Amino acid sequence: MIEQIIGYSGALISSISFLPQVIKLWKTKSGKDLSMVTLSFLTLNALLWAVYGMMKDAKPLWITNVLMLIMLIVMIFLKIKYRNDKTDS
């Protein structure tokens, strides 16, 4: 029981860890301070961990990484969307 609580607590914290950055990107409409290489590696990492978690039937692991993957894809989308803005030159 305690293992599940710890696992799901970690999953929740990890899942929302990118939320402040997503909000900042959306509000400022600028992603100039974000590295596309780093975002790409983080996205690939989350994808691989999600697949691994599904293969091992480790719910906290795959749920966390699917949610992180969604936020990372949103961040990449916003960075690309706002790349041509005056503030992102």
PDB file of N, CA, C and O in Angstrom:
ATOM      1  N   MET A   1       0.822  -1.203   0.000  1.00  0.00           N
ATOM      2  CA  MET A   1       0.000   0.000   0.000  1.00  0.00           C
ATOM      3  C   MET A   1       0.865   1.266   0.000  1.00  0.00           C
ATOM      4  O   MET A   1       0.621   2.192  -0.774  1.00  0.00           O
ATOM      5  N   ILE A   2       1.875   1.296   0.873  1.00  0.00           N
ATOM      6  CA  ILE A   2       2.734   2.475   0.944  1.00  0.00           C
ATOM      7  C   ILE A   2       3.509   2.657  -0.359  1.00  0.00           C
ATOM      8  O   ILE A   2       3.773   3.786  -0.774  1.00  0.00           O
ATOM      9  N   GLU A   3       3.874   1.543  -1.006  1.00  0.00           N
ATOM     10  CA  GLU A   3       4.577   1.632  -2.287  1.00  0.00           C
ATOM     11  C   GLU A   3       3.709   2.306  -3.338  1.00  0.00           C
ATOM     12  O   GLU A   3       4.199   3.112  -4.129  1.00  0.00           O
ATOM     13  N   GLN A   4       2.421   1.980  -3.350  1.00  0.00           N
ATOM     14  CA  GLN A   4       1.505   2.603  -4.309  1.00  0.00           C
ATOM     15  C   GLN A   4       1.346   4.088  -4.022  1.00  0.00           C
ATOM     16  O   GLN A   4       1.331   4.899  -4.948  1.00  0.00           O
ATOM     17  N   ILE A   5       1.228   4.451  -2.764  1.00  0.00           N
ATOM     18  CA  ILE A   5       1.089   5.866  -2.399  1.00  0.00           C
ATOM     19  C   ILE A   5       2.329   6.638  -2.837  1.00  0.00           C
ATOM     20  O   ILE A   5       2.224   7.717  -3.421  1.00  0.00           O
ATOM     21  N   ILE A   6       3.496   6.083  -2.555  1.00  0.00           N
ATOM     22  CA  ILE A   6       4.743   6.739  -2.959  1.00  0.00           C
ATOM     23  C   ILE A   6       4.828   6.817  -4.480  1.00  0.00           C
ATOM     24  O   ILE A   6       5.188   7.861  -5.025  1.00  0.00           O
ATOM     25  N   GLY A   7       4.503   5.734  -5.165  1.00  0.00           N
ATOM     26  CA  GLY A   7       4.558   5.704  -6.626  1.00  0.00           C
ATOM     27  C   GLY A   7       3.630   6.715  -7.268  1.00  0.00           C
ATOM     28  O   GLY A   7       4.036   7.457  -8.162  1.00  0.00           O
ATOM     29  N   TYR A   8       2.389   6.747  -6.818  1.00  0.00           N
ATOM     30  CA  TYR A   8       1.428   7.684  -7.404  1.00  0.00           C
ATOM     31  C   TYR A   8       1.718   9.128  -6.999  1.00  0.00           C
ATOM     32  O   TYR A   8       1.438  10.048  -7.768  1.00  0.00           O
ATOM     33  N   SER A   9       2.270   9.342  -5.809  1.00  0.00           N
ATOM     34  CA  SER A   9       2.657  10.699  -5.399  1.00  0.00           C
ATOM     35  C   SER A   9       3.787  11.207  -6.284  1.00  0.00           C
ATOM     36  O   SER A   9       3.754  12.345  -6.753  1.00  0.00           O
ATOM     37  N   GLY A  10       4.780  10.363  -6.508  1.00  0.00           N
ATOM     38  CA  GLY A  10       5.869  10.727  -7.413  1.00  0.00           C
ATOM     39  C   GLY A  10       5.371  10.965  -8.825  1.00  0.00           C
ATOM     40  O   GLY A  10       5.833  11.881  -9.506  1.00  0.00           O
ATOM     41  N   ALA A  11       4.435  10.149  -9.262  1.00  0.00           N
ATOM     42  CA  ALA A  11       3.853  10.306 -10.596  1.00  0.00           C
ATOM     43  C   ALA A  11       3.146  11.648 -10.721  1.00  0.00           C
ATOM     44  O   ALA A  11       3.286  12.335 -11.733  1.00  0.00           O
ATOM     45  N   LEU A  12       2.392  12.017  -9.705  1.00  0.00           N
ATOM     46  CA  LEU A  12       1.672  13.293  -9.730  1.00  0.00           C
ATOM     47  C   LEU A  12       2.640  14.466  -9.784  1.00  0.00           C
ATOM     48  O   LEU A  12       2.474  15.376 -10.596  1.00  0.00           O
ATOM     49  N   ILE A  13       3.649  14.447  -8.921  1.00  0.00           N
ATOM     50  CA  ILE A  13       4.618  15.545  -8.885  1.00  0.00           C
ATOM     51  C   ILE A  13       5.380  15.643 -10.203  1.00  0.00           C
ATOM     52  O   ILE A  13       5.552  16.738 -10.739  1.00  0.00           O
ATOM     53  N   SER A  14       5.835  14.513 -10.726  1.00  0.00           N
ATOM     54  CA  SER A  14       6.546  14.517 -12.005  1.00  0.00           C
ATOM     55  C   SER A  14       5.656  14.998 -13.141  1.00  0.00           C
ATOM     56  O   SER A  14       6.103  15.727 -14.027  1.00  0.00           O
ATOM     57  N   SER A  15       4.408  14.591 -13.111  1.00  0.00           N
ATOM     58  CA  SER A  15       3.477  14.944 -14.183  1.00  0.00           C
ATOM     59  C   SER A  15       3.224  16.436 -14.265  1.00  0.00           C
ATOM     60  O   SER A  15       3.064  16.982 -15.357  1.00  0.00           O
ATOM     61  N   ILE A  16       3.187  17.097 -13.127  1.00  0.00           N
ATOM     62  CA  ILE A  16       2.892  18.534 -13.148  1.00  0.00           C
ATOM     63  C   ILE A  16       4.154  19.396 -13.156  1.00  0.00           C
ATOM     64  O   ILE A  16       4.067  20.624 -13.137  1.00  0.00           O
ATOM     65  N   SER A  17       5.323  18.759 -13.184  1.00  0.00           N
ATOM     66  CA  SER A  17       6.573  19.519 -13.103  1.00  0.00           C
ATOM     67  C   SER A  17       6.789  20.462 -14.284  1.00  0.00           C
ATOM     68  O   SER A  17       7.444  21.493 -14.129  1.00  0.00           O
ATOM     69  N   PHE A  18       6.261  20.137 -15.446  1.00  0.00           N
ATOM     70  CA  PHE A  18       6.429  20.999 -16.614  1.00  0.00           C
ATOM     71  C   PHE A  18       5.304  22.024 -16.763  1.00  0.00           C
ATOM     72  O   PHE A  18       5.383  22.906 -17.619  1.00  0.00           O
ATOM     73  N   LEU A  19       4.279  21.919 -15.955  1.00  0.00           N
ATOM     74  CA  LEU A  19       3.133  22.824 -16.072  1.00  0.00           C
ATOM     75  C   LEU A  19       3.510  24.303 -15.936  1.00  0.00           C
ATOM     76  O   LEU A  19       3.030  25.110 -16.733  1.00  0.00           O
ATOM     77  N   PRO A  20       4.347  24.698 -14.967  1.00  0.00           N
ATOM     78  CA  PRO A  20       4.717  26.118 -14.895  1.00  0.00           C
ATOM     79  C   PRO A  20       5.390  26.622 -16.172  1.00  0.00           C
ATOM     80  O   PRO A  20       5.160  27.760 -16.581  1.00  0.00           O
ATOM     81  N   GLN A  21       6.216  25.790 -16.801  1.00  0.00           N
ATOM     82  CA  GLN A  21       6.874  26.201 -18.038  1.00  0.00           C
ATOM     83  C   GLN A  21       5.875  26.321 -19.184  1.00  0.00           C
ATOM     84  O   GLN A  21       5.975  27.239 -19.997  1.00  0.00           O
ATOM     85  N   VAL A  22       4.922  25.409 -19.255  1.00  0.00           N
ATOM     86  CA  VAL A  22       3.878  25.484 -20.284  1.00  0.00           C
ATOM     87  C   VAL A  22       3.085  26.774 -20.115  1.00  0.00           C
ATOM     88  O   VAL A  22       2.811  27.467 -21.095  1.00  0.00           O
ATOM     89  N   ILE A  23       2.720  27.096 -18.898  1.00  0.00           N
ATOM     90  CA  ILE A  23       1.958  28.325 -18.623  1.00  0.00           C
ATOM     91  C   ILE A  23       2.777  29.553 -18.996  1.00  0.00           C
ATOM     92  O   ILE A  23       2.254  30.483 -19.610  1.00  0.00           O
ATOM     93  N   LYS A  24       4.059  29.565 -18.629  1.00  0.00           N
ATOM     94  CA  LYS A  24       4.916  30.707 -18.966  1.00  0.00           C
ATOM     95  C   LYS A  24       5.050  30.868 -20.475  1.00  0.00           C
ATOM     96  O   LYS A  24       4.974  31.983 -20.991  1.00  0.00           O
ATOM     97  N   LEU A  25       5.250  29.765 -21.180  1.00  0.00           N
ATOM     98  CA  LEU A  25       5.338  29.810 -22.641  1.00  0.00           C
ATOM     99  C   LEU A  25       4.079  30.408 -23.247  1.00  0.00           C
ATOM    100  O   LEU A  25       4.140  31.254 -24.139  1.00  0.00           O
ATOM    101  N   TRP A  26       2.950  29.956 -22.751  1.00  0.00           N
ATOM    102  CA  TRP A  26       1.668  30.419 -23.281  1.00  0.00           C
ATOM    103  C   TRP A  26       1.453  31.900 -22.973  1.00  0.00           C
ATOM    104  O   TRP A  26       0.997  32.649 -23.837  1.00  0.00           O
ATOM    105  N   LYS A  27       1.775  32.331 -21.754  1.00  0.00           N
ATOM    106  CA  LYS A  27       1.553  33.727 -21.368  1.00  0.00           C
ATOM    107  C   LYS A  27       2.514  34.682 -22.063  1.00  0.00           C
ATOM    108  O   LYS A  27       2.101  35.740 -22.539  1.00  0.00           O
ATOM    109  N   THR A  28       3.801  34.316 -22.127  1.00  0.00           N
ATOM    110  CA  THR A  28       4.797  35.221 -22.713  1.00  0.00           C
ATOM    111  C   THR A  28       4.856  35.116 -24.231  1.00  0.00           C
ATOM    112  O   THR A  28       5.378  36.006 -24.903  1.00  0.00           O
ATOM    113  N   LYS A  29       4.319  34.028 -24.763  1.00  0.00           N
ATOM    114  CA  LYS A  29       4.367  33.770 -26.205  1.00  0.00           C
ATOM    115  C   LYS A  29       5.809  33.802 -26.722  1.00  0.00           C
ATOM    116  O   LYS A  29       6.083  34.281 -27.823  1.00  0.00           O
ATOM    117  N   SER A  30       6.716  33.284 -25.902  1.00  0.00           N
ATOM    118  CA  SER A  30       8.125  33.235 -26.272  1.00  0.00           C
ATOM    119  C   SER A  30       8.758  31.963 -25.727  1.00  0.00           C
ATOM    120  O   SER A  30       8.612  31.626 -24.552  1.00  0.00           O
ATOM    121  N   GLY A  31       9.457  31.275 -26.598  1.00  0.00           N
ATOM    122  CA  GLY A  31      10.173  30.080 -26.184  1.00  0.00           C
ATOM    123  C   GLY A  31      11.658  30.199 -26.440  1.00  0.00           C
ATOM    124  O   GLY A  31      12.364  29.194 -26.530  1.00  0.00           O
ATOM    125  N   LYS A  32      12.135  31.437 -26.558  1.00  0.00           N
ATOM    126  CA  LYS A  32      13.533  31.648 -26.934  1.00  0.00           C
ATOM    127  C   LYS A  32      14.524  31.084 -25.926  1.00  0.00           C
ATOM    128  O   LYS A  32      15.650  30.747 -26.292  1.00  0.00           O
ATOM    129  N   ASP A  33      14.129  30.977 -24.676  1.00  0.00           N
ATOM    130  CA  ASP A  33      15.042  30.473 -23.650  1.00  0.00           C
ATOM    131  C   ASP A  33      15.023  28.953 -23.525  1.00  0.00           C
ATOM    132  O   ASP A  33      15.747  28.389 -22.705  1.00  0.00           O
ATOM    133  N   LEU A  34      14.210  28.299 -24.324  1.00  0.00           N
ATOM    134  CA  LEU A  34      14.121  26.837 -24.269  1.00  0.00           C
ATOM    135  C   LEU A  34      14.923  26.222 -25.409  1.00  0.00           C
ATOM    136  O   LEU A  34      14.832  26.665 -26.554  1.00  0.00           O
ATOM    137  N   SER A  35      15.698  25.214 -25.091  1.00  0.00           N
ATOM    138  CA  SER A  35      16.484  24.507 -26.091  1.00  0.00           C
ATOM    139  C   SER A  35      15.623  23.433 -26.757  1.00  0.00           C
ATOM    140  O   SER A  35      15.063  22.570 -26.081  1.00  0.00           O
ATOM    141  N   MET A  36      15.525  23.494 -28.077  1.00  0.00           N
ATOM    142  CA  MET A  36      14.758  22.486 -28.809  1.00  0.00           C
ATOM    143  C   MET A  36      15.425  21.112 -28.684  1.00  0.00           C
ATOM    144  O   MET A  36      14.741  20.089 -28.661  1.00  0.00           O
ATOM    145  N   VAL A  37      16.742  21.090 -28.604  1.00  0.00           N
ATOM    146  CA  VAL A  37      17.454  19.820 -28.439  1.00  0.00           C
ATOM    147  C   VAL A  37      17.070  19.184 -27.103  1.00  0.00           C
ATOM    148  O   VAL A  37      16.771  17.992 -27.043  1.00  0.00           O
ATOM    149  N   THR A  38      17.079  19.977 -26.040  1.00  0.00           N
ATOM    150  CA  THR A  38      16.703  19.465 -24.723  1.00  0.00           C
ATOM    151  C   THR A  38      15.261  18.984 -24.722  1.00  0.00           C
ATOM    152  O   THR A  38      14.970  17.904 -24.207  1.00  0.00           O
ATOM    153  N   LEU A  39      14.354  19.773 -25.293  1.00  0.00           N
ATOM    154  CA  LEU A  39      12.950  19.364 -25.362  1.00  0.00           C
ATOM    155  C   LEU A  39      12.798  18.063 -26.147  1.00  0.00           C
ATOM    156  O   LEU A  39      11.995  17.203 -25.785  1.00  0.00           O
ATOM    157  N   SER A  40      13.565  17.924 -27.212  1.00  0.00           N
ATOM    158  CA  SER A  40      13.498  16.706 -28.030  1.00  0.00           C
ATOM    159  C   SER A  40      13.981  15.488 -27.249  1.00  0.00           C
ATOM    160  O   SER A  40      13.355  14.429 -27.291  1.00  0.00           O
ATOM    161  N   PHE A  41      15.091  15.641 -26.539  1.00  0.00           N
ATOM    162  CA  PHE A  41      15.594  14.526 -25.728  1.00  0.00           C
ATOM    163  C   PHE A  41      14.627  14.169 -24.607  1.00  0.00           C
ATOM    164  O   PHE A  41      14.396  12.989 -24.344  1.00  0.00           O
ATOM    165  N   LEU A  42      14.061  15.174 -23.945  1.00  0.00           N
ATOM    166  CA  LEU A  42      13.094  14.915 -22.880  1.00  0.00           C
ATOM    167  C   LEU A  42      11.853  14.207 -23.423  1.00  0.00           C
ATOM    168  O   LEU A  42      11.297  13.325 -22.768  1.00  0.00           O
ATOM    169  N   THR A  43      11.425  14.598 -24.623  1.00  0.00           N
ATOM    170  CA  THR A  43      10.258  13.976 -25.249  1.00  0.00           C
ATOM    171  C   THR A  43      10.538  12.510 -25.576  1.00  0.00           C
ATOM    172  O   THR A  43       9.722  11.637 -25.281  1.00  0.00           O
ATOM    173  N   LEU A  44      11.683  12.248 -26.181  1.00  0.00           N
ATOM    174  CA  LEU A  44      12.060  10.868 -26.488  1.00  0.00           C
ATOM    175  C   LEU A  44      12.183  10.047 -25.204  1.00  0.00           C
ATOM    176  O   LEU A  44      11.739   8.901 -25.150  1.00  0.00           O
ATOM    177  N   ASN A  45      12.781  10.632 -24.184  1.00  0.00           N
ATOM    178  CA  ASN A  45      12.927   9.963 -22.894  1.00  0.00           C
ATOM    179  C   ASN A  45      11.563   9.593 -22.304  1.00  0.00           C
ATOM    180  O   ASN A  45      11.362   8.462 -21.862  1.00  0.00           O
ATOM    181  N   ALA A  46      10.631  10.544 -22.297  1.00  0.00           N
ATOM    182  CA  ALA A  46       9.294  10.283 -21.752  1.00  0.00           C
ATOM    183  C   ALA A  46       8.578   9.206 -22.563  1.00  0.00           C
ATOM    184  O   ALA A  46       7.891   8.354 -21.999  1.00  0.00           O
ATOM    185  N   LEU A  47       8.737   9.243 -23.877  1.00  0.00           N
ATOM    186  CA  LEU A  47       8.113   8.233 -24.735  1.00  0.00           C
ATOM    187  C   LEU A  47       8.648   6.834 -24.415  1.00  0.00           C
ATOM    188  O   LEU A  47       7.878   5.888 -24.253  1.00  0.00           O
ATOM    189  N   LEU A  48       9.957   6.719 -24.328  1.00  0.00           N
ATOM    190  CA  LEU A  48      10.556   5.413 -24.048  1.00  0.00           C
ATOM    191  C   LEU A  48      10.169   4.893 -22.666  1.00  0.00           C
ATOM    192  O   LEU A  48       9.876   3.707 -22.515  1.00  0.00           O
ATOM    193  N   TRP A  49      10.166   5.762 -21.658  1.00  0.00           N
ATOM    194  CA  TRP A  49       9.763   5.338 -20.314  1.00  0.00           C
ATOM    195  C   TRP A  49       8.288   4.953 -20.279  1.00  0.00           C
ATOM    196  O   TRP A  49       7.909   4.019 -19.572  1.00  0.00           O
ATOM    197  N   ALA A  50       7.455   5.665 -21.035  1.00  0.00           N
ATOM    198  CA  ALA A  50       6.029   5.324 -21.080  1.00  0.00           C
ATOM    199  C   ALA A  50       5.835   3.937 -21.688  1.00  0.00           C
ATOM    200  O   ALA A  50       5.072   3.125 -21.165  1.00  0.00           O
ATOM    201  N   VAL A  51       6.520   3.676 -22.779  1.00  0.00           N
ATOM    202  CA  VAL A  51       6.418   2.362 -23.424  1.00  0.00           C
ATOM    203  C   VAL A  51       6.936   1.276 -22.482  1.00  0.00           C
ATOM    204  O   VAL A  51       6.310   0.226 -22.339  1.00  0.00           O
ATOM    205  N   TYR A  52       8.063   1.526 -21.850  1.00  0.00           N
ATOM    206  CA  TYR A  52       8.622   0.554 -20.904  1.00  0.00           C
ATOM    207  C   TYR A  52       7.647   0.297 -19.754  1.00  0.00           C
ATOM    208  O   TYR A  52       7.431  -0.849 -19.360  1.00  0.00           O
ATOM    209  N   GLY A  53       7.063   1.368 -19.221  1.00  0.00           N
ATOM    210  CA  GLY A  53       6.094   1.225 -18.138  1.00  0.00           C
ATOM    211  C   GLY A  53       4.887   0.405 -18.552  1.00  0.00           C
ATOM    212  O   GLY A  53       4.370  -0.391 -17.768  1.00  0.00           O
ATOM    213  N   MET A  54       4.436   0.600 -19.791  1.00  0.00           N
ATOM    214  CA  MET A  54       3.307  -0.189 -20.294  1.00  0.00           C
ATOM    215  C   MET A  54       3.692  -1.658 -20.453  1.00  0.00           C
ATOM    216  O   MET A  54       2.911  -2.555 -20.136  1.00  0.00           O
ATOM    217  N   MET A  55       4.906  -1.888 -20.948  1.00  0.00           N
ATOM    218  CA  MET A  55       5.367  -3.265 -21.136  1.00  0.00           C
ATOM    219  C   MET A  55       5.505  -4.000 -19.798  1.00  0.00           C
ATOM    220  O   MET A  55       5.274  -5.206 -19.720  1.00  0.00           O
ATOM    221  N   LYS A  56       5.878  -3.274 -18.763  1.00  0.00           N
ATOM    222  CA  LYS A  56       6.055  -3.865 -17.431  1.00  0.00           C
ATOM    223  C   LYS A  56       4.798  -3.756 -16.573  1.00  0.00           C
ATOM    224  O   LYS A  56       4.790  -4.190 -15.421  1.00  0.00           O
ATOM    225  N   ASP A  57       3.743  -3.180 -17.133  1.00  0.00           N
ATOM    226  CA  ASP A  57       2.487  -2.962 -16.413  1.00  0.00           C
ATOM    227  C   ASP A  57       2.712  -2.192 -15.106  1.00  0.00           C
ATOM    228  O   ASP A  57       2.154  -2.519 -14.058  1.00  0.00           O
ATOM    229  N   ALA A  58       3.553  -1.159 -15.212  1.00  0.00           N
ATOM    230  CA  ALA A  58       3.857  -0.297 -14.067  1.00  0.00           C
ATOM    231  C   ALA A  58       3.089   1.013 -14.245  1.00  0.00           C
ATOM    232  O   ALA A  58       3.599   1.970 -14.828  1.00  0.00           O
ATOM    233  N   LYS A  59       1.856   1.040 -13.736  1.00  0.00           N
ATOM    234  CA  LYS A  59       0.975   2.190 -13.957  1.00  0.00           C
ATOM    235  C   LYS A  59       1.588   3.535 -13.583  1.00  0.00           C
ATOM    236  O   LYS A  59       1.543   4.454 -14.401  1.00  0.00           O
ATOM    237  N   PRO A  60       2.158   3.699 -12.390  1.00  0.00           N
ATOM    238  CA  PRO A  60       2.713   5.018 -12.065  1.00  0.00           C
ATOM    239  C   PRO A  60       3.761   5.472 -13.078  1.00  0.00           C
ATOM    240  O   PRO A  60       3.841   6.655 -13.406  1.00  0.00           O
ATOM    241  N   LEU A  61       4.556   4.541 -13.565  1.00  0.00           N
ATOM    242  CA  LEU A  61       5.612   4.871 -14.513  1.00  0.00           C
ATOM    243  C   LEU A  61       5.048   5.318 -15.850  1.00  0.00           C
ATOM    244  O   LEU A  61       5.463   6.348 -16.382  1.00  0.00           O
ATOM    245  N   TRP A  62       4.104   4.559 -16.403  1.00  0.00           N
ATOM    246  CA  TRP A  62       3.615   4.947 -17.729  1.00  0.00           C
ATOM    247  C   TRP A  62       2.661   6.128 -17.672  1.00  0.00           C
ATOM    248  O   TRP A  62       2.648   6.949 -18.589  1.00  0.00           O
ATOM    249  N   ILE A  63       1.866   6.231 -16.619  1.00  0.00           N
ATOM    250  CA  ILE A  63       0.956   7.383 -16.503  1.00  0.00           C
ATOM    251  C   ILE A  63       1.761   8.675 -16.401  1.00  0.00           C
ATOM    252  O   ILE A  63       1.464   9.657 -17.083  1.00  0.00           O
ATOM    253  N   THR A  64       2.774   8.665 -15.550  1.00  0.00           N
ATOM    254  CA  THR A  64       3.641   9.832 -15.395  1.00  0.00           C
ATOM    255  C   THR A  64       4.214  10.264 -16.727  1.00  0.00           C
ATOM    256  O   THR A  64       4.142  11.437 -17.094  1.00  0.00           O
ATOM    257  N   ASN A  65       4.778   9.322 -17.443  1.00  0.00           N
ATOM    258  CA  ASN A  65       5.475   9.667 -18.672  1.00  0.00           C
ATOM    259  C   ASN A  65       4.542  10.016 -19.818  1.00  0.00           C
ATOM    260  O   ASN A  65       4.917  10.806 -20.685  1.00  0.00           O
ATOM    261  N   VAL A  66       3.354   9.462 -19.851  1.00  0.00           N
ATOM    262  CA  VAL A  66       2.374   9.885 -20.858  1.00  0.00           C
ATOM    263  C   VAL A  66       1.969  11.336 -20.596  1.00  0.00           C
ATOM    264  O   VAL A  66       1.883  12.132 -21.532  1.00  0.00           O
ATOM    265  N   LEU A  67       1.723  11.682 -19.343  1.00  0.00           N
ATOM    266  CA  LEU A  67       1.361  13.064 -19.014  1.00  0.00           C
ATOM    267  C   LEU A  67       2.519  14.023 -19.298  1.00  0.00           C
ATOM    268  O   LEU A  67       2.307  15.119 -19.817  1.00  0.00           O
ATOM    269  N   MET A  68       3.735  13.613 -18.961  1.00  0.00           N
ATOM    270  CA  MET A  68       4.901  14.443 -19.269  1.00  0.00           C
ATOM    271  C   MET A  68       5.069  14.592 -20.777  1.00  0.00           C
ATOM    272  O   MET A  68       5.409  15.669 -21.268  1.00  0.00           O
ATOM    273  N   LEU A  69       4.833  13.520 -21.500  1.00  0.00           N
ATOM    274  CA  LEU A  69       4.933  13.547 -22.953  1.00  0.00           C
ATOM    275  C   LEU A  69       3.949  14.556 -23.543  1.00  0.00           C
ATOM    276  O   LEU A  69       4.298  15.301 -24.459  1.00  0.00           O
ATOM    277  N   ILE A  70       2.744  14.581 -23.032  1.00  0.00           N
ATOM    278  CA  ILE A  70       1.741  15.543 -23.498  1.00  0.00           C
ATOM    279  C   ILE A  70       2.225  16.968 -23.257  1.00  0.00           C
ATOM    280  O   ILE A  70       2.151  17.812 -24.150  1.00  0.00           O
ATOM    281  N   MET A  71       2.720  17.239 -22.051  1.00  0.00           N
ATOM    282  CA  MET A  71       3.199  18.597 -21.749  1.00  0.00           C
ATOM    283  C   MET A  71       4.400  18.969 -22.604  1.00  0.00           C
ATOM    284  O   MET A  71       4.508  20.110 -23.052  1.00  0.00           O
ATOM    285  N   LEU A  72       5.297  18.033 -22.835  1.00  0.00           N
ATOM    286  CA  LEU A  72       6.460  18.317 -23.669  1.00  0.00           C
ATOM    287  C   LEU A  72       6.057  18.585 -25.113  1.00  0.00           C
ATOM    288  O   LEU A  72       6.621  19.469 -25.759  1.00  0.00           O
ATOM    289  N   ILE A  73       5.094  17.839 -25.623  1.00  0.00           N
ATOM    290  CA  ILE A  73       4.610  18.086 -26.986  1.00  0.00           C
ATOM    291  C   ILE A  73       3.969  19.468 -27.071  1.00  0.00           C
ATOM    292  O   ILE A  73       4.158  20.180 -28.056  1.00  0.00           O
ATOM    293  N   VAL A  74       3.218  19.845 -26.053  1.00  0.00           N
ATOM    294  CA  VAL A  74       2.630  21.193 -26.014  1.00  0.00           C
ATOM    295  C   VAL A  74       3.736  22.242 -26.002  1.00  0.00           C
ATOM    296  O   VAL A  74       3.641  23.247 -26.706  1.00  0.00           O
ATOM    297  N   MET A  75       4.783  22.022 -25.212  1.00  0.00           N
ATOM    298  CA  MET A  75       5.891  22.974 -25.151  1.00  0.00           C
ATOM    299  C   MET A  75       6.587  23.106 -26.503  1.00  0.00           C
ATOM    300  O   MET A  75       6.911  24.215 -26.928  1.00  0.00           O
ATOM    301  N   ILE A  76       6.818  21.988 -27.175  1.00  0.00           N
ATOM    302  CA  ILE A  76       7.447  22.036 -28.496  1.00  0.00           C
ATOM    303  C   ILE A  76       6.545  22.768 -29.480  1.00  0.00           C
ATOM    304  O   ILE A  76       7.013  23.592 -30.265  1.00  0.00           O
ATOM    305  N   PHE A  77       5.252  22.465 -29.437  1.00  0.00           N
ATOM    306  CA  PHE A  77       4.297  23.142 -30.318  1.00  0.00           C
ATOM    307  C   PHE A  77       4.326  24.654 -30.087  1.00  0.00           C
ATOM    308  O   PHE A  77       4.389  25.430 -31.040  1.00  0.00           O
ATOM    309  N   LEU A  78       4.279  25.072 -28.810  1.00  0.00           N
ATOM    310  CA  LEU A  78       4.279  26.504 -28.504  1.00  0.00           C
ATOM    311  C   LEU A  78       5.601  27.158 -28.889  1.00  0.00           C
ATOM    312  O   LEU A  78       5.607  28.286 -29.383  1.00  0.00           O
ATOM    313  N   LYS A  79       6.712  26.476 -28.673  1.00  0.00           N
ATOM    314  CA  LYS A  79       8.009  27.030 -29.063  1.00  0.00           C
ATOM    315  C   LYS A  79       8.049  27.253 -30.572  1.00  0.00           C
ATOM    316  O   LYS A  79       8.515  28.294 -31.033  1.00  0.00           O
ATOM    317  N   ILE A  80       7.566  26.285 -31.337  1.00  0.00           N
ATOM    318  CA  ILE A  80       7.534  26.427 -32.797  1.00  0.00           C
ATOM    319  C   ILE A  80       6.551  27.521 -33.199  1.00  0.00           C
ATOM    320  O   ILE A  80       6.849  28.338 -34.071  1.00  0.00           O
ATOM    321  N   LYS A  81       5.390  27.536 -32.569  1.00  0.00           N
ATOM    322  CA  LYS A  81       4.366  28.531 -32.902  1.00  0.00           C
ATOM    323  C   LYS A  81       4.866  29.949 -32.687  1.00  0.00           C
ATOM    324  O   LYS A  81       4.599  30.834 -33.501  1.00  0.00           O
ATOM    325  N   TYR A  82       5.589  30.172 -31.597  1.00  0.00           N
ATOM    326  CA  TYR A  82       6.021  31.522 -31.248  1.00  0.00           C
ATOM    327  C   TYR A  82       7.444  31.837 -31.698  1.00  0.00           C
ATOM    328  O   TYR A  82       7.973  32.885 -31.328  1.00  0.00           O
ATOM    329  N   ARG A  83       8.077  30.974 -32.478  1.00  0.00           N
ATOM    330  CA  ARG A  83       9.481  31.191 -32.845  1.00  0.00           C
ATOM    331  C   ARG A  83       9.702  32.408 -33.724  1.00  0.00           C
ATOM    332  O   ARG A  83      10.786  32.990 -33.700  1.00  0.00           O
ATOM    333  N   ASN A  84       8.711  32.803 -34.492  1.00  0.00           N
ATOM    334  CA  ASN A  84       8.872  33.935 -35.398  1.00  0.00           C
ATOM    335  C   ASN A  84       8.390  35.251 -34.811  1.00  0.00           C
ATOM    336  O   ASN A  84       8.423  36.282 -35.482  1.00  0.00           O
ATOM    337  N   ASP A  85       7.945  35.220 -33.563  1.00  0.00           N
ATOM    338  CA  ASP A  85       7.532  36.464 -32.913  1.00  0.00           C
ATOM    339  C   ASP A  85       8.742  37.362 -32.703  1.00  0.00           C
ATOM    340  O   ASP A  85       9.875  36.887 -32.632  1.00  0.00           O
ATOM    341  N   LYS A  86       8.492  38.663 -32.605  1.00  0.00           N
ATOM    342  CA  LYS A  86       9.561  39.630 -32.365  1.00  0.00           C
ATOM    343  C   LYS A  86      10.328  39.307 -31.088  1.00  0.00           C
ATOM    344  O   LYS A  86      11.541  39.506 -31.019  1.00  0.00           O
ATOM    345  N   THR A  87       9.620  38.810 -30.080  1.00  0.00           N
ATOM    346  CA  THR A  87      10.253  38.539 -28.788  1.00  0.00           C
ATOM    347  C   THR A  87      11.105  37.287 -28.811  1.00  0.00           C
ATOM    348  O   THR A  87      11.842  37.035 -27.858  1.00  0.00           O
ATOM    349  N   ASP A  88      11.029  36.501 -29.859  1.00  0.00           N
ATOM    350  CA  ASP A  88      11.729  35.221 -29.914  1.00  0.00           C
ATOM    351  C   ASP A  88      12.837  35.213 -30.959  1.00  0.00           C
ATOM    352  O   ASP A  88      13.206  34.152 -31.461  1.00  0.00           O
ATOM    353  N   SER A  89      13.366  36.376 -31.289  1.00  0.00           N
ATOM    354  CA  SER A  89      14.388  36.439 -32.335  1.00  0.00           C
ATOM    355  C   SER A  89      15.780  36.222 -31.800  1.00  0.00           C
ATOM    356  O   SER A  89      16.745  36.247 -32.564  1.00  0.00           O
TER     357      SER A  89
END
